[in-house]
Amino acid sequence: MSSRVEKRGFKVVAATLFGKIEVARYPTLEQAEWRARELNEEAERSPRGYLQYLVQPVEGSAGGE
């Protein structure tokens, strides 16, 4: 019996001058987009060095296959 569990969903990442930092994961695209939009609005009011929050699909599996 295979113990392979696929990870699906979307992640919100903060794009910085030095790379990307994962902020959160959500099961649906709508949830991730809503949170990224909310974080972008907050970043405009008080910049902390993040250029933009982006939504990306989660890739890979927990089983390492």
C-alpha positions as CSV (number, residue, x, y, z in Angstrom):
1,M,0.0,0.0,0.0
2,S,1.4,3.4,-1.0
3,S,1.8,6.1,1.6
4,R,2.1,8.8,-1.1
5,V,-0.1,11.8,-0.2
6,E,-0.2,14.6,-2.8
7,K,-0.1,18.2,-1.6
8,R,-2.5,20.4,-3.5
9,G,-3.5,23.9,-3.1
10,F,-1.9,27.4,-3.4
11,K,0.7,29.3,-1.5
12,V,1.1,33.0,-0.9
13,V,4.7,34.2,-1.2
14,A,6.3,37.5,-0.4
15,A,8.6,38.6,-3.2
16,T,11.6,40.5,-1.8
17,L,14.8,41.8,-3.3
18,F,16.6,38.7,-2.0
19,G,14.1,36.0,-3.2
20,K,10.7,34.6,-2.1
21,I,9.4,33.8,1.3
22,E,6.4,31.5,1.7
23,V,3.8,33.2,3.9
24,A,0.8,30.8,3.9
25,R,-0.9,27.9,2.1
26,Y,-4.6,27.6,1.2
27,P,-6.7,24.8,-0.4
28,T,-8.3,27.1,-3.0
29,L,-7.1,29.7,-5.4
30,E,-9.8,32.1,-4.3
31,Q,-8.6,32.0,-0.7
32,A,-5.0,32.5,-1.6
33,E,-5.8,35.4,-4.0
34,W,-8.0,37.1,-1.3
35,R,-5.1,36.9,1.3
36,A,-2.5,38.1,-1.2
37,R,-4.7,41.1,-2.1
38,E,-5.2,41.9,1.6
39,L,-1.4,41.7,2.3
40,N,-0.6,43.8,-0.8
41,E,-3.0,46.5,0.5
42,E,-1.4,46.4,4.0
43,A,2.2,46.6,2.4
44,E,1.2,49.7,0.5
45,R,0.2,51.4,3.8
46,S,3.4,50.4,5.7
47,P,6.2,49.0,3.5
48,R,8.5,46.5,5.2
49,G,10.8,45.6,2.3
50,Y,8.4,43.3,0.5
51,L,7.8,44.2,-3.1
52,Q,4.7,42.2,-3.7
53,Y,2.7,39.2,-2.5
54,L,2.1,36.5,-5.1
55,V,0.0,33.3,-5.4
56,Q,1.6,30.2,-6.7
57,P,0.4,26.6,-7.0
58,V,1.9,24.1,-4.5
59,E,4.0,21.5,-6.3
60,G,5.3,18.1,-5.3
61,S,4.1,15.4,-3.0
62,A,4.7,14.5,0.6
63,G,5.9,11.0,-0.4
64,G,8.9,12.4,-2.2
65,E,7.9,10.8,-5.5
